Amino acid sequence: MAAAPGFPSEYVTLYTHDAEAVISIGDNVRLHGARFSSRHTIVVGDGVLIEQAGITDTDFHSLDRDRGAPRGESRERSAIVIGDHVAIAAMSIVTKGVRIGEGTAVGPGSIVVRSLPPGVFAIGNPARVIDGSNSQ
């Protein structure tokens, strides 16, 4: 297996926070400094590019003083699905419950808190669609 192109210091990290957590990564995916944190499910399609971005399907803990389990999280509500041929630029974060449609591009520094349709360009905090011309 050949090494992924990119800087040698851009390590990819996969963290699971539950024995039943699932991180599934498709074929021909390029990851450069990507960080995955899963308590539930993260699915990455084929031909995806993720550069120095964080993908997390959990809030890790509540904001209560005891820092207990986050309220309202479940596998169904928190799963992240990243479609085929998606590009997620550096310094972006994809949060729980988000689905990113096939062929969509997420611009640098974006915080994706809502699902994005296929074939668009989205950017910002929170990320919003600014161009629908990426459709294939």
Phi, psi and omega in degrees: 000128181279150178290149176288143178293158180132182180286141182298337181274359181270076182284145175265134179239135177239113179246137170242141185246015180201146181299335181260007179295146181231130169237115183244125183239127184287191181277152176055040178266137177248121180241125179234103179065025180283146178234121179249132175229117186231129168254340186237266183212131170233124179239126179245126181286191181277149173067028182270148174239124176232120182244118174042051182235157177253132179238115183220129182260019181213156172271001178074309181202164178286172176269001177294159181303326181282352180052040179290186180300142179296142180280147172078003178273142174207164179303317183292317184279335189256348183303143174249133176233119179251116185291174179297146172059035175269147173237128178240117187280169184304147175066019177267159177228132174249125186258172185305146175079005184270141171239130179246120185291157182307136174076008181277146176243135178248123184286165183301142175072013183280148174245109185266107182248351178228154179298150180241140180287170178293150167067032180237169171247127180233146180203155173118181178227100358284155181298137175222152181289126176243348180208126179260019187268008179278358186301145185265000000 
